[in-house]
Each structure stands twice: as C-alpha cells, then as structure tokens.
Amino acid sequence: MKHTITVLMTLTIFSIVNAQSYKSAFRTDICACLEEESLKRTLTDNGFKACLQETLPKYATQIDAQIVEEDIDKKFYKGQLARKDLLVAMQTELIYSCDVYYEHIYFIRNSKKLIARENTKESDLEKYDQMVALRPNAMAYFMRAKVQFNLGNIKETEADINKSLELNANKNNAKSTRHELLLLAWVYEEQERYAEAIALYDKIYFGDLDTQVAQLRALGDKKNGGTMANIAKTGAIDTEKEIKSSTRRTESLGNTSSKQIENKTLESHRSKTDQPKVEEKTDSSSLRKLFKMGKG
C-alpha cells in the first residue's frame, strides 16, 4: 500500500514539474515570436494571436502527455481544456516574463488615456458640475469622475468616485460597482499607490476568463516590482464538471425526438433568414475565443 502511494505521489510530482517545464518553454517561445514580430512592425493583438496559433501546435504532444484518462472522448475534452487554460494564462504571465509584450499591453492602455485627455476640454466639466448640483446621486458623481480623470485631475477624480460609492445603494457589491472600482484602481496607479490598486483588482476579479482585470492587475504589480509569483490565481478548471456539463447537453439532444429536432431546425432556419447571420456558439468555439484579448 505504501509503495503504491509513493508511486502515485512520484507520478503526480513528475507530472506537475513536467507541466511547468513545458509551460515555461511555451512562454519563452511565444516571447521570442513576439520579439521577432516587433522587429518587423508595431506589435498588435493580431500579431499576438498569430504567435499563439503558431506556437501551440508544437506543444500538443507535451500537453496531452500530462492527461491521464482512459476514456478517449474525455481525454480529448481534457486536452482542449488544458489548451484553454494555457492560452488564458499566457495573456497575464507574459506581462511578467516578456518585456515586449508588457510594453505592448502598457502602450494600449496608456494611449487610450492620452487620447481621451486630448479630446476632453475644461468646458466639458461644466455640464457635469450642473448634473451634480441638480441631482447629486451616485451616477452624477461617477460621470463627473470620468471627466475629471480625462482632464488629469486625479485628486478630484478620487473624491468623486468615493462620493459615488458612498451614495451607491449597492456599494458592497463588487459586480455592481465594477466600473467605479476599475477607475479608482487606475487613480491609485496614477499616484503610484500600487498595493491599493491591486487590492481593488482582486476584489473585482471574476475568474480565469476575466483577462481585462488580470492584465491590469499584472501591469500594476509589475510596475510595483512584482514577479510572476504574485500573479492572480485563476483557479483550476474543474474538468470533470466541464465534461459532465457537455455530456448533459449531448444527452439532452439525444433524448429529443426527431420531430422536435425537425421543428427546431425549421425554426432556426426561419430565424436565420429573417435576421443577420450570427456565428453559432459551440463547445469548440470557446477555444477560438481565447485569441480575443480583453481590453482595458
């Protein structure tokens, strides 16, 4: 019994170490691809996606080697989830490990701020001053806070956001105050109060697909001297739960009568002819969506 436990522990440790090994190599290869791309042209999101698409197939064997599963269908699905987890992680981990990628993400964010400031005038503030004077509610203060930020009035922005949160009936609900807290975190970063900004990002972080917040947190943490050890925890994907969910959907379709399927097909066809074409969502489409980076 002890021998069996020892063997299992050894295999588990080996699997984890090997997985981390290929993940580190994957980051290195992606960064090298991005560096090469940046020498040719200004790095863009499309360039990042191209590097992911070019590099991922090279690691297919190593990814699948980590999956211990006898059922062929389950092994395939777990392989897709492993790829999904890897691609999601790269969008944040590369901020710490790849300077050219960090500069790309930082440039996108900073350029949005500078363009907004270029297009905002002091006279724009008068309208929101009147709004606050007439109806001093949470929304009025938040709207004025955004204008204050675009004008570069950081202290005034912070005061308006705090007032907005104070008046918000849902101030303790991170989901309801997400936009306010995102702006407040940016205000803290502008003041180099990085620890406070990171605390807010942690508060409003919704999970492994919330790449917008994960990237913003990584940017602030890196500027504060942080390393990948401080990265936001995305949480492991519950593969069994995902598989059961997919199986239930399949079984549900299998239990549907031929007549019901026919009716649904006709209804779907009529709907498509009456409306603009929309790309259908399938389980496999989620992997493709990972190549769309969050903006922030």
Solvent accessible surface area in square Angstrom, and as a share of the most:
residue,aa,sasa,rsa
1,M,177,0.79
2,K,172,0.73
3,H,142,0.64
4,T,73,0.42
5,I,78,0.40
6,T,80,0.47
7,V,61,0.35
8,L,106,0.53
9,M,114,0.51
10,T,80,0.47
11,L,105,0.52
12,T,74,0.43
13,I,102,0.52
14,F,132,0.55
15,S,37,0.24
16,I,99,0.50
17,V,92,0.53
18,N,53,0.27
19,A,25,0.19
20,Q,105,0.47
21,S,66,0.42
22,Y,22,0.08
23,K,38,0.16
24,S,48,0.31
25,A,43,0.33
26,F,0,0.00
27,R,38,0.14
28,T,87,0.50
29,D,58,0.30
30,I,0,0.00
31,C,18,0.11
32,A,55,0.42
33,C,24,0.14
34,L,0,0.00
35,E,84,0.38
36,E,99,0.45
37,E,32,0.14
38,S,41,0.26
39,L,158,0.79
40,K,124,0.53
41,R,136,0.49
42,T,107,0.62
43,L,17,0.09
44,T,68,0.40
45,D,24,0.13
46,N,107,0.55
47,G,6,0.06
48,F,1,0.00
49,K,48,0.20
50,A,52,0.41
51,C,2,0.01
52,L,0,0.00
53,Q,103,0.46
54,E,100,0.45
55,T,4,0.02
56,L,20,0.10
57,P,90,0.57
58,K,135,0.57
59,Y,14,0.05
60,A,33,0.25
61,T,113,0.65
62,Q,75,0.33
63,I,1,0.00
64,D,49,0.25
65,A,71,0.55
66,Q,35,0.16
67,I,23,0.12
68,V,144,0.83
69,E,43,0.19
70,E,172,0.77
71,D,65,0.34
72,I,145,0.74
73,D,112,0.58
74,K,74,0.31
75,K,76,0.32
76,F,133,0.55
77,Y,43,0.16
78,K,31,0.13
79,G,1,0.01
80,Q,50,0.22
81,L,12,0.06
82,A,29,0.23
83,R,31,0.11
84,K,30,0.13
85,D,52,0.27
86,L,8,0.04
87,L,0,0.00
88,V,7,0.04
89,A,13,0.10
90,M,0,0.00
91,Q,2,0.01
92,T,9,0.05
93,E,15,0.07
94,L,0,0.00
95,I,0,0.00
96,Y,23,0.09
97,S,55,0.36
98,C,1,0.00
99,D,95,0.49
100,V,25,0.14
101,Y,0,0.00
102,Y,38,0.14
103,E,103,0.46
104,H,13,0.06
105,I,13,0.06
106,Y,85,0.32
107,F,127,0.53
108,I,38,0.19
109,R,11,0.04
110,N,37,0.19
111,S,27,0.18
112,K,88,0.37
113,K,25,0.11
114,L,96,0.48
115,I,100,0.51
116,A,31,0.24
117,R,66,0.24
118,E,141,0.63
119,N,99,0.51
120,T,23,0.13
121,K,130,0.55
122,E,116,0.52
123,S,69,0.45
124,D,54,0.28
125,L,25,0.12
126,E,107,0.48
127,K,124,0.53
128,Y,29,0.11
129,D,59,0.30
130,Q,116,0.52
131,M,68,0.30
132,V,14,0.08
133,A,83,0.64
134,L,145,0.72
135,R,172,0.63
136,P,75,0.47
137,N,60,0.31
138,A,18,0.14
139,M,118,0.53
140,A,2,0.01
141,Y,28,0.11
142,F,19,0.08
143,M,56,0.25
144,R,44,0.16
145,A,0,0.00
146,K,80,0.34
147,V,16,0.09
148,Q,14,0.06
149,F,8,0.03
150,N,40,0.21
151,L,38,0.19
152,G,31,0.30
153,N,40,0.21
154,I,32,0.16
155,K,141,0.60
156,E,83,0.37
157,T,0,0.00
158,E,24,0.11
159,A,62,0.48
160,D,8,0.04
161,I,0,0.00
162,N,66,0.34
163,K,70,0.30
164,S,0,0.00
165,L,27,0.13
166,E,103,0.46
167,L,75,0.37
168,N,26,0.13
169,A,106,0.82
170,N,82,0.42
171,K,96,0.41
172,N,137,0.70
173,N,70,0.36
174,A,21,0.16
175,K,146,0.62
176,S,55,0.35
177,T,0,0.00
178,R,37,0.13
179,H,125,0.56
180,E,18,0.08
181,L,8,0.04
182,L,22,0.11
183,L,19,0.10
184,L,7,0.03
185,A,0,0.00
186,W,47,0.16
187,V,0,0.00
188,Y,25,0.09
189,E,8,0.03
190,E,61,0.27
191,Q,47,0.21
192,E,128,0.57
193,R,72,0.26
194,Y,33,0.13
195,A,72,0.56
196,E,75,0.33
197,A,0,0.00
198,I,20,0.10
199,A,61,0.47
200,L,24,0.12
201,Y,0,0.00
202,D,70,0.36
203,K,109,0.46
204,I,0,0.00
205,Y,40,0.15
206,F,102,0.43
207,G,23,0.22
208,D,30,0.16
209,L,103,0.51
210,D,18,0.10
211,T,16,0.09
212,Q,51,0.22
213,V,0,0.00
214,A,6,0.05
215,Q,9,0.04
216,L,11,0.05
217,R,28,0.10
218,A,2,0.01
219,L,1,0.01
220,G,0,0.00
221,D,8,0.04
222,K,52,0.22
223,K,69,0.29
224,N,81,0.41
225,G,63,0.60
226,G,15,0.14
227,T,82,0.48
228,M,49,0.22
229,A,86,0.67
230,N,69,0.35
231,I,32,0.16
232,A,11,0.08
233,K,162,0.68
234,T,51,0.29
235,G,47,0.45
236,A,104,0.81
237,I,33,0.17
238,D,79,0.41
239,T,40,0.23
240,E,74,0.33
241,K,136,0.58
242,E,60,0.27
243,I,14,0.07
244,K,120,0.51
245,S,31,0.20
246,S,20,0.13
247,T,58,0.34
248,R,147,0.54
249,R,120,0.44
250,T,91,0.53
251,E,98,0.44
252,S,68,0.44
253,L,115,0.57
254,G,64,0.61
255,N,131,0.67
256,T,25,0.14
257,S,53,0.34
258,S,94,0.61
259,K,129,0.55
260,Q,93,0.41
261,I,69,0.35
262,E,89,0.40
263,N,72,0.37
264,K,126,0.53
265,T,82,0.47
266,L,87,0.43
267,E,106,0.48
268,S,48,0.31
269,H,113,0.51
270,R,139,0.51
271,S,46,0.30
272,K,104,0.44
273,T,89,0.52
274,D,118,0.61
275,Q,109,0.48
276,P,115,0.72
277,K,190,0.80
278,V,117,0.67
279,E,123,0.55
280,E,105,0.47
281,K,162,0.69
282,T,76,0.44
283,D,68,0.35
284,S,74,0.47
285,S,6,0.04
286,S,48,0.31
287,L,38,0.19
288,R,131,0.48
289,K,94,0.40
290,L,12,0.06
291,F,27,0.11
292,K,147,0.62
293,M,15,0.07
294,G,23,0.22
295,K,107,0.45
296,G,29,0.27
